[in-house]
Amino acid sequence: MMVKRNILITGPPGCGKSTLIEKVVSRIEKPVTGFFTREIKEEGRRVGFSINTLDGREGILAHQNIKSRFRVGKYGVNLEDIDSIAVPSMIPTRKDEIVVVDEIGKMECFSALFKETLIRVLNLPHWIMGSIAQKGELFIQRIKERDDVKVIRITAQNQGILVDQILESIKRDPSL
């Protein structure tokens, strides 16, 4: 049986996808690269999203003050930071490195470079762990339908056991 090394977490916004991935990353004993997206808040209100790489770089994914022809709701999407910060962080430099992509969503998919790099990385023998939009354009649907991708839907019921399940899958892989 083929080991599905590309694990993508899905579920409604705010259900804990990023938190789940962070918990797995904090317990992994392998080198890790990639990025997380975080909310940017001002006075308790969300005004945008940041890109935070695992090696400490930071950028803006989208912000309500960004003027861009690429928009999701009230947020202008910052392709420059996606391409110069998020994308390079997705490319593993070591054989046993695990790649984190949080998230494969509408904002990130405005970047052609992001989509190209994601396909290239999914084709590598590395473990990829990420979150993917529950609904999405054709590109997002196609990623979910790949034979080498395991899509896990996060729910209130399974949230507690998923960390151990994912860590177990990675540990069982003979190639690591």
PARO-686291 format. One record per residue (C-alpha): residue number from 0; x negated, y negated, z negated. Coordinates in nm, 2 decimals, padded with zeros to 4 digits. Example, Ala and Ser with C-alpha at 12.3 -4.5 7.8 and 13.67 -1.06 7.14 Angstrom:
2
+-----+--------+--------+--------+
! num !      x !      y !      z !
+-----+--------+--------+--------+
!   0 ! -01.23 !  00.45 ! -00.78 !
!   1 ! -01.37 !  00.11 ! -00.71 !
+-----+--------+--------+--------+
//
This chain:
176
+-----+--------+--------+--------+
! num !      x !      y !      z !
+-----+--------+--------+--------+
!   0 !  00.00 !  00.00 !  00.00 !
!   1 ! -00.12 ! -00.35 !  00.09 !
!   2 ! -00.20 ! -00.57 ! -00.21 !
!   3 !  00.00 ! -00.89 ! -00.18 !
!   4 ! -00.26 ! -01.14 ! -00.29 !
!   5 ! -00.06 ! -01.45 ! -00.21 !
!   6 !  00.18 ! -01.51 ! -00.50 !
!   7 !  00.42 ! -01.80 ! -00.46 !
!   8 !  00.66 ! -01.90 ! -00.74 !
!   9 !  00.99 ! -02.06 ! -00.64 !
!  10 !  01.30 ! -02.19 ! -00.82 !
!  11 !  01.48 ! -02.52 ! -00.87 !
!  12 !  01.29 ! -02.84 ! -00.95 !
!  13 !  01.20 ! -02.86 ! -01.32 !
!  14 !  01.23 ! -02.49 ! -01.39 !
!  15 !  00.87 ! -02.44 ! -01.50 !
!  16 !  00.68 ! -02.33 ! -01.18 !
!  17 !  00.38 ! -02.55 ! -01.25 !
!  18 !  00.38 ! -02.46 ! -01.62 !
!  19 !  00.38 ! -02.09 ! -01.53 !
!  20 !  00.08 ! -02.13 ! -01.29 !
!  21 ! -00.11 ! -02.34 ! -01.55 !
!  22 ! -00.06 ! -02.07 ! -01.81 !
!  23 ! -00.19 ! -01.80 ! -01.57 !
!  24 ! -00.49 ! -02.03 ! -01.47 !
!  25 ! -00.58 ! -02.09 ! -01.84 !
!  26 ! -00.60 ! -01.71 ! -01.90 !
!  27 ! -00.78 ! -01.61 ! -01.57 !
!  28 ! -01.14 ! -01.50 ! -01.60 !
!  29 ! -01.23 ! -01.58 ! -01.24 !
!  30 ! -01.34 ! -01.90 ! -01.08 !
!  31 ! -01.04 ! -02.11 ! -00.97 !
!  32 ! -01.00 ! -02.39 ! -00.72 !
!  33 ! -00.71 ! -02.59 ! -00.59 !
!  34 ! -00.47 ! -02.85 ! -00.72 !
!  35 ! -00.16 ! -02.92 ! -00.93 !
!  36 !  00.09 ! -03.20 ! -00.87 !
!  37 !  00.22 ! -03.39 ! -01.17 !
!  38 !  00.49 ! -03.65 ! -01.23 !
!  39 !  00.37 ! -04.01 ! -01.26 !
!  40 !  00.59 ! -04.19 ! -01.52 !
!  41 !  00.62 ! -04.55 ! -01.61 !
!  42 !  00.83 ! -04.64 ! -01.92 !
!  43 !  00.97 ! -04.29 ! -01.92 !
!  44 !  01.09 ! -04.30 ! -01.55 !
!  45 !  00.94 ! -04.10 ! -01.27 !
!  46 !  00.78 ! -04.33 ! -01.02 !
!  47 !  00.58 ! -04.08 ! -00.82 !
!  48 !  00.36 ! -03.77 ! -00.81 !
!  49 ! -00.02 ! -03.73 ! -00.85 !
!  50 ! -00.26 ! -03.47 ! -00.71 !
!  51 ! -00.49 ! -03.32 ! -00.97 !
!  52 ! -00.76 ! -03.08 ! -00.85 !
!  53 ! -00.90 ! -02.82 ! -01.08 !
!  54 ! -01.25 ! -02.98 ! -01.05 !
!  55 ! -01.12 ! -03.31 ! -01.18 !
!  56 ! -01.04 ! -03.52 ! -00.87 !
!  57 ! -00.72 ! -03.72 ! -00.87 !
!  58 ! -00.50 ! -03.88 ! -00.61 !
!  59 ! -00.15 ! -04.00 ! -00.54 !
!  60 !  00.08 ! -03.76 ! -00.36 !
!  61 !  00.37 ! -03.99 ! -00.34 !
!  62 !  00.49 ! -04.31 ! -00.51 !
!  63 !  00.80 ! -04.54 ! -00.49 !
!  64 !  00.56 ! -04.83 ! -00.41 !
!  65 !  00.39 ! -04.66 ! -00.12 !
!  66 !  00.50 ! -04.79 !  00.22 !
!  67 !  00.49 ! -04.49 !  00.45 !
!  68 !  00.69 ! -04.36 !  00.75 !
!  69 !  00.68 ! -04.02 !  00.56 !
!  70 !  00.93 ! -04.04 !  00.28 !
!  71 !  01.11 ! -03.80 !  00.05 !
!  72 !  01.40 ! -03.98 ! -00.13 !
!  73 !  01.26 ! -04.31 ! -00.27 !
!  74 !  00.90 ! -04.19 ! -00.25 !
!  75 !  00.65 ! -04.28 !  00.02 !
!  76 !  00.41 ! -03.99 !  00.09 !
!  77 !  00.03 ! -04.06 !  00.08 !
!  78 ! -00.11 ! -03.84 !  00.36 !
!  79 ! -00.46 ! -03.98 !  00.31 !
!  80 ! -00.49 ! -03.83 ! -00.05 !
!  81 ! -00.33 ! -03.50 !  00.06 !
!  82 ! -00.59 ! -03.47 !  00.34 !
!  83 ! -00.89 ! -03.59 !  00.14 !
!  84 ! -00.82 ! -03.46 ! -00.21 !
!  85 ! -00.57 ! -03.17 ! -00.20 !
!  86 ! -00.68 ! -03.00 !  00.12 !
!  87 ! -01.05 ! -02.97 !  00.04 !
!  88 ! -00.97 ! -02.82 ! -00.30 !
!  89 ! -00.78 ! -02.54 ! -00.14 !
!  90 ! -01.09 ! -02.40 !  00.04 !
!  91 ! -01.26 ! -02.13 ! -00.17 !
!  92 ! -01.64 ! -02.14 ! -00.18 !
!  93 ! -01.69 ! -01.82 ! -00.37 !
!  94 ! -01.59 ! -01.46 ! -00.29 !
!  95 ! -01.39 ! -01.40 ! -00.61 !
!  96 ! -01.24 ! -01.75 ! -00.64 !
!  97 ! -00.86 ! -01.78 ! -00.69 !
!  98 ! -00.69 ! -02.07 ! -00.50 !
!  99 ! -00.41 ! -02.27 ! -00.67 !
! 100 ! -00.16 ! -02.46 ! -00.44 !
! 101 !  00.10 ! -02.64 ! -00.65 !
! 102 !  00.30 ! -02.71 ! -00.44 !
! 103 !  00.40 ! -02.61 ! -00.09 !
! 104 !  00.68 ! -02.86 ! -00.05 !
! 105 !  00.83 ! -03.12 !  00.18 !
! 106 !  00.58 ! -03.39 !  00.08 !
! 107 !  00.27 ! -03.18 !  00.13 !
! 108 !  00.41 ! -03.04 !  00.46 !
! 109 !  00.41 ! -03.39 !  00.62 !
! 110 !  00.03 ! -03.33 !  00.66 !
! 111 ! -00.07 ! -03.12 !  00.96 !
! 112 ! -00.41 ! -03.06 !  00.80 !
! 113 ! -00.24 ! -02.92 !  00.48 !
! 114 ! -00.03 ! -02.68 !  00.69 !
! 115 ! -00.33 ! -02.56 !  00.90 !
! 116 ! -00.55 ! -02.52 !  00.59 !
! 117 ! -00.27 ! -02.33 !  00.40 !
! 118 ! -00.24 ! -02.08 !  00.69 !
! 119 ! -00.62 ! -02.04 !  00.70 !
! 120 ! -00.64 ! -01.98 !  00.32 !
! 121 ! -00.34 ! -01.74 !  00.32 !
! 122 ! -00.53 ! -01.53 !  00.58 !
! 123 ! -00.84 ! -01.50 !  00.36 !
! 124 ! -00.89 ! -01.20 !  00.12 !
! 125 ! -00.87 ! -01.44 ! -00.18 !
! 126 ! -00.59 ! -01.44 ! -00.43 !
! 127 ! -00.37 ! -01.75 ! -00.38 !
! 128 ! -00.13 ! -01.86 ! -00.64 !
! 129 !  00.11 ! -02.14 ! -00.59 !
! 130 !  00.46 ! -02.28 ! -00.60 !
! 131 !  00.68 ! -02.32 ! -00.30 !
! 132 !  01.00 ! -02.51 ! -00.24 !
! 133 !  01.32 ! -02.32 ! -00.29 !
! 134 !  01.46 ! -02.47 !  00.03 !
! 135 !  01.26 ! -02.60 !  00.31 !
! 136 !  01.19 ! -02.65 !  00.67 !
! 137 !  01.10 ! -02.37 !  00.91 !
! 138 !  00.73 ! -02.38 !  00.81 !
! 139 !  00.82 ! -02.32 !  00.44 !
! 140 !  01.06 ! -02.03 !  00.54 !
! 141 !  00.79 ! -01.87 !  00.75 !
! 142 !  00.54 ! -01.88 !  00.47 !
! 143 !  00.78 ! -01.70 !  00.24 !
! 144 !  00.85 ! -01.43 !  00.51 !
! 145 !  00.48 ! -01.34 !  00.55 !
! 146 !  00.40 ! -00.97 !  00.48 !
! 147 !  00.11 ! -01.07 !  00.26 !
! 148 !  00.32 ! -01.31 !  00.04 !
! 149 !  00.50 ! -01.21 ! -00.28 !
! 150 !  00.77 ! -01.47 ! -00.36 !
! 151 !  00.87 ! -01.47 ! -00.73 !
! 152 !  01.18 ! -01.65 ! -00.83 !
! 153 !  01.14 ! -01.80 ! -01.18 !
! 154 !  01.44 ! -01.79 ! -01.41 !
! 155 !  01.51 ! -01.86 ! -01.78 !
! 156 !  01.52 ! -01.48 ! -01.83 !
! 157 !  01.19 ! -01.38 ! -01.66 !
! 158 !  00.98 ! -01.69 ! -01.75 !
! 159 !  00.82 ! -01.53 ! -02.06 !
! 160 !  00.70 ! -01.21 ! -01.88 !
! 161 !  00.58 ! -01.35 ! -01.55 !
! 162 !  00.24 ! -01.48 ! -01.68 !
! 163 !  00.14 ! -01.12 ! -01.79 !
! 164 !  00.28 ! -00.97 ! -01.48 !
! 165 !  00.08 ! -01.19 ! -01.25 !
! 166 ! -00.24 ! -01.15 ! -01.46 !
! 167 ! -00.19 ! -00.77 ! -01.44 !
! 168 ! -00.16 ! -00.78 ! -01.06 !
! 169 ! -00.48 ! -00.97 ! -01.03 !
! 170 ! -00.67 ! -00.75 ! -01.28 !
! 171 ! -00.56 ! -00.43 ! -01.09 !
! 172 ! -00.71 ! -00.55 ! -00.76 !
! 173 ! -01.01 ! -00.33 ! -00.70 !
! 174 ! -01.18 ! -00.58 ! -00.47 !
! 175 ! -01.23 ! -00.83 ! -00.76 !
+-----+--------+--------+--------+
//
